[in-house]
Amino acid sequence: MASKLLCFVLLSVLVAYYIYKPLPDNIEEKWKVMLMDAAFRSLAHLGTFAEMFGVKHFMDVMMLLTYAEHIEPISDNHVIVTDTTFNSVPVRLYVPKGQSNTRRRAILYIHGGGWCVGSAGMKPYDQLSKQSAHRLNAIVVSINYRLAPKFHFPIPFDDVYNVVTFFLQEKNLEKYSVDPNRIAVSGDSAGGNLAAAVAQKLLHDPEVNVKLKIQVLIYPVLQSLDLNTPSYRDNGYMPILSRTLMARFWSEYFTTDRSLFEAMMSNKHIPSQEAHLFKNVNWSSLLPENLKKNHVYSIPATDNKNTMLVKKYPGLLDVRASPLLAEDEKLTGLPMAYVVTCMYDVLRDDGFMYVSRLRKAGVQVVHEHYDNTFHGVLLMTNWPFDVSIAHRIEEKYLNWLESNL
């Protein structure tokens, strides 16, 4: 009996040690965050071992979270939900029930997941889209673009762009009774990346007559050049999205060649002949002083041995992959932006830099920065990992859209 008790105590200590993670004092509901992070880390460890032994690719294992969160399209008293295709790309469509006295607003939503995991059918995304459709009396198109590593850049971008341009055709706006002056593109994380890239391309696409009114970028990833900004340095081990995982997402977006991942981890993946591009992601001139802390800017080290990487994977320098690479004149005229950033997020500085550059280009920007939370928090809206700040961020997002779209 004593030996069983001792084993139980030791096992409990080991489990508690694995789950426990030191977190900043101002993060709310720490134990829920720790539990969620432990579950996510466990999945990542499983993926690493599965890949090491040749059983499964790392991202195939990470997709288990997507499958676990998946729900079928279920309509309710307010919204009709269906899975369909737009221009041969799968989408989940949300249409408010009943007649509308005026033409409706529309939101084109792009889910996150590092271009490698996630889907419109995950419960948090489904709930957000359903609420958006009901609260705003809006048509919501949630896009299921093809995912890396099976489909590399630019295929995910092309899928999203094809859906957006298809929906913006006059006949489709008429079909869903959408007001062409009240359309938004919205996305979180990698979805925020795609939303920003879509907004940029649409602005300069002569074949598209209808333009967006709003772009919503929720803790977006916006550049692949410098993975050593202050937020990458300070938040490399924070919940959900570590620096290592973000480098893996970036490299898988372009290739399964591990040499790119290794070069990105050392932040030496850009050759010297492309160093002029760093001016667009120079955080020393684009971040507020309080985020620079004691960090000193130096241009990322370049390694000409990696010249072949850029030649093999030109997406590294493509503005459709890294919207922060757009020159200033290409930003002028973009739709009003609502940008969400989180303090404890490796991508925090991407958002801040883009806000600075958009404002400099004369774009109207509303920037909501949350100094007590982390990347991916909007996925934590369901039991047992629901946290109150996720609901507050979601509510503020919906209220802002209701007032501005």
C-alpha positions as CSV (number, residue, x, y, z in Angstrom):
1,M,0.0,0.0,0.0
2,A,2.8,2.4,0.9
3,S,4.6,1.7,-2.4
4,K,1.5,2.4,-4.4
5,L,1.0,5.7,-2.5
6,L,4.6,6.6,-3.1
7,C,4.2,5.9,-6.9
8,F,1.0,8.0,-7.0
9,V,2.7,10.9,-5.2
10,L,5.8,10.7,-7.5
11,L,3.5,10.5,-10.6
12,S,1.5,13.5,-9.4
13,V,4.7,15.5,-8.9
14,L,5.9,14.6,-12.4
15,V,2.6,15.5,-14.0
16,A,2.4,18.8,-12.0
17,Y,6.0,19.6,-13.0
18,Y,5.2,19.0,-16.7
19,I,2.1,21.1,-16.6
20,Y,3.5,23.9,-14.6
21,K,5.1,26.7,-16.6
22,P,6.2,30.1,-15.2
23,L,4.1,32.8,-16.7
24,P,4.1,36.6,-16.4
25,D,2.2,37.8,-13.4
26,N,-0.5,39.6,-15.3
27,I,-1.7,36.6,-17.3
28,E,-5.2,35.7,-16.2
29,E,-6.5,32.2,-15.3
30,K,-3.0,30.7,-15.3
31,W,-3.9,27.1,-14.6
32,K,-6.2,27.0,-17.7
33,V,-3.4,28.5,-19.8
34,M,-0.9,26.0,-18.4
35,L,-3.2,23.0,-19.1
36,M,-3.8,24.2,-22.7
37,D,-0.1,24.8,-23.2
38,A,0.8,21.4,-21.8
39,A,-1.7,19.7,-24.1
40,F,-0.3,21.6,-27.1
41,R,3.3,20.8,-26.1
42,S,2.4,17.1,-25.7
43,L,1.0,17.1,-29.2
44,A,4.2,18.8,-30.5
45,H,6.4,16.2,-28.6
46,L,4.3,13.4,-30.1
47,G,4.8,14.9,-33.6
48,T,8.5,15.2,-33.1
49,F,8.8,11.5,-32.1
50,A,6.5,10.4,-34.8
51,E,8.6,12.2,-37.4
52,M,11.9,11.0,-35.9
53,F,10.8,7.4,-36.3
54,G,9.3,7.9,-39.7
55,V,5.7,7.2,-38.6
56,K,4.1,10.5,-39.5
57,H,5.1,14.0,-40.5
58,F,5.1,16.5,-37.6
59,M,2.3,18.6,-39.1
60,D,0.1,15.5,-39.6
61,V,0.3,14.9,-35.9
62,M,-0.4,18.6,-35.1
63,M,-3.5,18.3,-37.3
64,L,-5.0,16.0,-34.6
65,L,-6.0,19.2,-32.7
66,T,-7.9,20.4,-35.8
67,Y,-9.7,17.1,-36.0
68,A,-10.5,17.1,-32.3
69,E,-12.0,20.6,-32.5
70,H,-14.0,19.9,-35.7
71,I,-17.7,20.2,-35.7
72,E,-20.2,19.7,-38.6
73,P,-22.1,22.7,-40.0
74,I,-25.1,23.1,-37.7
75,S,-27.7,25.8,-38.4
76,D,-29.6,27.4,-35.5
77,N,-32.6,29.8,-35.1
78,H,-30.6,32.7,-36.5
79,V,-28.0,31.5,-39.0
80,I,-28.0,28.9,-41.8
81,V,-24.6,27.1,-42.0
82,T,-23.5,25.1,-44.9
83,D,-20.2,23.6,-46.3
84,T,-19.9,24.5,-50.0
85,T,-17.3,25.6,-52.5
86,F,-16.5,29.0,-54.0
87,N,-14.4,28.8,-57.2
88,S,-13.6,25.2,-56.3
89,V,-12.2,26.1,-52.9
90,P,-14.1,24.7,-49.8
91,V,-15.7,27.3,-47.6
92,R,-18.1,27.3,-44.7
93,L,-20.9,29.7,-45.5
94,Y,-23.0,31.5,-42.8
95,V,-26.3,33.2,-44.0
96,P,-28.6,35.0,-41.5
97,K,-32.1,33.7,-41.5
98,G,-35.0,36.0,-42.5
99,Q,-35.3,38.9,-44.9
100,S,-33.2,42.0,-44.5
101,N,-34.6,45.5,-45.3
102,T,-31.2,46.5,-46.6
103,R,-28.3,44.8,-48.3
104,R,-26.1,42.9,-45.8
105,R,-22.5,43.3,-44.7
106,A,-20.1,40.5,-45.5
107,I,-17.0,39.1,-43.8
108,L,-14.4,36.9,-45.5
109,Y,-12.7,35.0,-42.7
110,I,-9.4,33.2,-42.9
111,H,-8.4,30.8,-40.1
112,G,-5.0,30.6,-38.5
113,G,-2.7,27.6,-37.9
114,G,0.7,28.5,-39.5
115,W,-0.6,27.7,-43.0
116,C,-0.2,24.0,-41.9
117,V,-3.1,23.2,-39.5
118,G,-6.6,24.5,-38.7
119,S,-9.9,24.7,-40.5
120,A,-13.1,26.8,-40.7
121,G,-14.8,23.8,-39.0
122,M,-12.9,24.1,-35.7
123,K,-15.4,25.0,-32.9
124,P,-13.9,28.4,-32.0
125,Y,-13.9,29.5,-35.6
126,D,-17.3,28.2,-36.3
127,Q,-18.7,29.9,-33.2
128,L,-17.0,33.2,-34.1
129,S,-18.4,33.1,-37.6
130,K,-21.9,32.2,-36.4
131,Q,-21.9,35.1,-33.9
132,S,-20.6,37.5,-36.6
133,A,-23.3,36.5,-39.0
134,H,-26.0,36.9,-36.4
135,R,-24.8,40.0,-34.6
136,L,-23.9,41.9,-37.7
137,N,-26.6,40.5,-40.0
138,A,-23.7,39.6,-42.3
139,I,-22.8,37.0,-44.8
140,V,-19.7,35.2,-43.5
141,V,-17.5,33.1,-45.8
142,S,-14.9,31.1,-43.8
143,I,-12.3,29.8,-46.2
144,N,-10.7,26.3,-46.0
145,Y,-7.6,26.9,-48.1
146,R,-5.3,24.0,-48.9
147,L,-2.6,23.5,-46.2
148,A,1.2,23.1,-46.2
149,P,3.3,21.0,-46.2
150,K,1.2,19.2,-48.8
151,F,0.5,22.4,-50.6
152,H,3.3,25.0,-50.4
153,F,3.2,28.8,-51.1
154,P,1.6,30.3,-53.1
155,I,-1.2,27.7,-53.2
156,P,-2.8,28.7,-49.8
157,F,-2.7,32.4,-50.8
158,D,-4.1,31.6,-54.3
159,D,-7.0,29.6,-52.8
160,V,-7.9,32.5,-50.5
161,Y,-7.5,35.1,-53.3
162,N,-9.7,33.0,-55.7
163,V,-12.5,32.8,-53.1
164,V,-12.3,36.6,-52.4
165,T,-12.4,37.6,-56.0
166,F,-15.1,35.1,-56.8
167,F,-17.3,36.4,-54.0
168,L,-16.7,40.1,-55.0
169,Q,-18.2,39.5,-58.5
170,E,-21.4,41.5,-58.9
171,K,-23.5,38.4,-59.6
172,N,-22.5,36.8,-56.3
173,L,-23.0,40.0,-54.2
174,E,-26.4,40.2,-55.8
175,K,-27.1,36.5,-55.0
176,Y,-26.4,37.0,-51.3
177,S,-27.8,40.6,-51.2
178,V,-24.4,42.0,-50.1
179,D,-23.7,45.7,-50.0
180,P,-20.5,46.1,-52.1
181,N,-19.4,49.0,-49.9
182,R,-19.5,47.0,-46.6
183,I,-17.2,44.0,-47.1
184,A,-14.3,43.0,-44.7
185,V,-11.5,40.5,-44.9
186,S,-10.5,39.2,-41.5
187,G,-8.1,36.6,-40.2
188,D,-6.0,35.5,-37.2
189,S,-2.3,34.5,-37.2
190,A,-1.5,33.0,-40.6
191,G,-5.0,34.0,-41.5
192,G,-4.1,37.5,-40.6
193,N,-1.1,37.1,-42.9
194,L,-3.3,36.0,-45.8
195,A,-5.8,38.8,-45.1
196,A,-3.1,41.5,-45.2
197,A,-1.7,40.0,-48.4
198,V,-5.1,39.8,-50.1
199,A,-5.9,43.4,-49.1
200,Q,-2.7,44.5,-50.7
201,K,-3.2,42.6,-54.0
202,L,-6.8,43.6,-54.3
203,L,-5.9,47.3,-54.0
204,H,-3.8,47.0,-57.2
205,D,-5.9,44.5,-59.1
206,P,-7.4,46.2,-62.1
207,E,-9.8,43.3,-62.7
208,V,-11.5,43.7,-59.4
209,N,-14.0,46.6,-59.3
210,V,-15.3,46.0,-55.7
211,K,-12.8,47.0,-53.0
212,L,-12.7,46.1,-49.3
213,K,-13.9,48.5,-46.7
214,I,-12.0,46.9,-43.8
215,Q,-9.2,44.5,-43.1
216,V,-8.9,42.8,-39.7
217,L,-5.6,41.4,-38.7
218,I,-5.6,39.4,-35.4
219,Y,-2.1,38.8,-34.1
220,P,-0.9,38.5,-37.7
221,V,2.4,37.0,-38.9
222,L,3.7,39.5,-41.5
223,Q,7.4,38.9,-42.3
224,S,9.8,36.0,-42.7
225,L,13.1,38.1,-42.8
226,D,13.9,38.7,-39.2
227,L,13.0,36.0,-36.6
228,N,15.0,37.8,-33.9
229,T,12.9,40.9,-33.1
230,P,12.4,41.8,-29.5
231,S,9.1,39.8,-29.3
232,Y,10.8,36.7,-30.8
233,R,13.6,37.1,-28.2
234,D,11.4,37.8,-25.2
235,N,8.5,35.4,-26.0
236,G,10.3,32.4,-27.6
237,Y,8.9,30.0,-24.9
238,M,5.5,31.5,-24.3
239,P,2.3,29.4,-24.5
240,I,1.0,28.0,-27.8
241,L,3.5,29.6,-30.3
242,S,7.2,29.2,-29.6
243,R,9.9,30.7,-31.7
244,T,10.9,27.2,-32.9
245,L,7.3,26.3,-33.9
246,M,7.0,29.6,-35.8
247,A,10.2,28.9,-37.7
248,R,8.9,25.5,-38.5
249,F,5.6,26.9,-39.8
250,W,7.5,29.4,-41.9
251,S,9.8,26.8,-43.4
252,E,7.0,24.3,-44.0
253,Y,5.0,27.0,-45.9
254,F,7.8,27.0,-48.5
255,T,9.3,23.5,-48.4
256,T,9.9,20.3,-46.5
257,D,13.7,20.9,-46.9
258,R,15.0,21.0,-43.3
259,S,17.9,23.2,-44.3
260,L,15.5,26.2,-44.6
261,F,14.2,25.6,-41.0
262,E,17.8,25.4,-39.7
263,A,18.7,28.6,-41.5
264,M,15.7,30.4,-40.2
265,M,16.4,29.2,-36.6
266,S,19.8,30.8,-36.9
267,N,18.2,33.9,-38.5
268,K,20.7,33.7,-41.4
269,H,18.4,32.7,-44.2
270,I,18.6,35.9,-46.2
271,P,21.7,36.4,-48.4
272,S,23.6,39.7,-48.3
273,Q,22.5,40.8,-51.8
274,E,18.9,41.0,-50.4
275,A,19.9,42.9,-47.2
276,H,18.2,46.1,-48.6
277,L,14.9,44.6,-47.8
278,F,15.5,44.7,-44.0
279,K,14.6,48.4,-44.1
280,N,11.0,47.4,-44.2
281,V,11.2,45.3,-41.1
282,N,13.7,47.5,-39.1
283,W,12.1,47.3,-35.7
284,S,14.4,50.0,-34.2
285,S,12.5,52.6,-36.2
286,L,9.0,51.0,-36.1
287,L,8.5,49.9,-32.5
288,P,7.5,52.1,-29.5
289,E,10.3,52.5,-27.0
290,N,8.7,50.4,-24.3
291,L,8.9,47.3,-26.5
292,K,12.6,47.8,-27.4
293,K,13.6,47.4,-23.8
294,N,17.3,46.8,-23.6
295,H,17.5,45.2,-27.1
296,V,19.9,46.8,-29.6
297,Y,19.1,46.5,-33.2
298,S,21.6,45.0,-35.6
299,I,20.8,44.0,-39.2
300,P,20.3,40.2,-39.2
301,A,23.4,38.2,-40.1
302,T,23.5,37.2,-43.7
303,D,25.0,34.1,-45.1
304,N,25.7,33.8,-48.8
305,K,25.7,30.1,-48.5
306,N,21.9,30.5,-48.3
307,T,21.7,32.2,-51.7
308,M,20.5,29.0,-53.1
309,L,17.7,28.8,-50.6
310,V,16.2,32.1,-51.8
311,K,16.6,31.0,-55.4
312,K,14.9,27.7,-54.7
313,Y,12.2,29.2,-52.5
314,P,11.6,32.7,-53.8
315,G,8.5,33.0,-51.6
316,L,10.8,34.1,-48.8
317,L,11.0,37.5,-50.5
318,D,7.5,37.6,-51.9
319,V,5.2,40.3,-50.6
320,R,2.3,37.8,-50.7
321,A,4.1,35.8,-48.0
322,S,5.5,38.8,-46.1
323,P,3.2,41.8,-46.4
324,L,5.6,43.9,-44.5
325,L,7.9,43.8,-47.5
326,A,5.5,46.0,-49.5
327,E,7.0,49.4,-50.3
328,D,5.4,52.5,-48.7
329,E,3.6,53.6,-51.9
330,K,2.0,50.2,-52.2
331,L,0.4,50.6,-48.8
332,T,-1.3,54.0,-49.6
333,G,-5.0,53.5,-50.2
334,L,-5.4,50.2,-48.3
335,P,-8.7,49.8,-46.4
336,M,-9.1,50.8,-42.8
337,A,-7.3,48.3,-40.5
338,Y,-8.2,46.8,-37.2
339,V,-5.1,45.2,-35.8
340,V,-4.9,43.1,-32.6
341,T,-1.6,42.3,-30.9
342,C,-0.7,40.5,-27.7
343,M,2.3,41.2,-25.4
344,Y,3.4,37.6,-24.9
345,D,3.5,36.7,-28.6
346,V,6.5,36.1,-30.9
347,L,4.5,37.9,-33.6
348,R,3.7,41.0,-31.5
349,D,6.3,43.1,-33.3
350,D,5.1,42.2,-36.7
351,G,1.8,43.7,-35.9
352,F,3.3,46.9,-34.3
353,M,5.6,47.4,-37.3
354,Y,2.7,47.1,-39.8
355,V,0.6,49.5,-37.8
356,S,3.5,52.0,-37.9
357,R,4.0,51.6,-41.6
358,L,0.2,51.7,-42.4
359,R,-0.2,54.9,-40.5
360,K,2.8,56.5,-42.2
361,A,1.1,55.6,-45.5
362,G,-2.0,57.4,-44.4
363,V,-4.1,54.3,-43.7
364,Q,-6.6,54.6,-40.9
365,V,-5.7,52.1,-38.2
366,V,-7.3,51.0,-35.0
367,H,-4.8,49.1,-32.9
368,E,-5.9,47.0,-30.0
369,H,-3.0,45.8,-27.9
370,Y,-3.5,43.4,-25.0
371,D,-0.6,43.5,-22.6
372,N,-1.7,40.5,-20.5
373,T,-2.2,37.6,-23.0
374,F,-0.5,35.5,-25.7
375,H,-0.8,34.2,-29.2
376,G,-3.8,32.1,-30.2
377,V,-5.9,33.2,-27.2
378,L,-9.1,33.4,-29.3
379,L,-9.0,29.6,-29.6
380,M,-9.6,29.4,-25.9
381,T,-13.3,30.1,-25.9
382,N,-14.6,26.6,-25.1
383,W,-14.6,24.4,-22.0
384,P,-12.3,23.3,-20.4
385,F,-9.8,25.8,-21.7
386,D,-12.1,28.9,-22.0
387,V,-10.6,32.1,-20.6
388,S,-12.5,35.3,-20.0
389,I,-10.0,37.5,-21.9
390,A,-10.7,35.5,-25.1
391,H,-14.4,36.4,-24.8
392,R,-13.6,40.0,-24.1
393,I,-11.3,40.3,-27.2
394,E,-14.0,38.6,-29.3
395,E,-16.7,40.9,-28.0
396,K,-14.6,44.0,-28.7
397,Y,-13.9,42.8,-32.2
398,L,-17.6,42.2,-32.9
399,N,-18.6,45.6,-31.4
400,W,-16.0,47.3,-33.6
401,L,-17.2,45.6,-36.7
402,E,-20.8,46.5,-35.9
403,S,-19.9,50.1,-35.6
404,N,-17.5,50.4,-38.6
405,L,-18.5,47.9,-41.2
